[in-house]
């Protein structure tokens, strides 16, 4: 499966009304310096000490927003 990784700070900037908002992300442990990743289906995972943890999903035109905000492509 391919992902785009980013910081929690970047994910907070991507948060919109049609997905988890910044407060919901913070409630599940996302901080500015968290390592998070999004897959092509929009699933958001956060890196925890023991591995990756699914914490939510992005909706709408997230692919172009993620690529634009991070400057990265799926890897």
Beta strands, then each sheet from edge to edge (+ up, - down):
strand 1: 3-7
strand 2: 35-39
strand 3: 43-48
strand 4: 51-57
sheet 1: 1+ 2- 3+ 4-
end
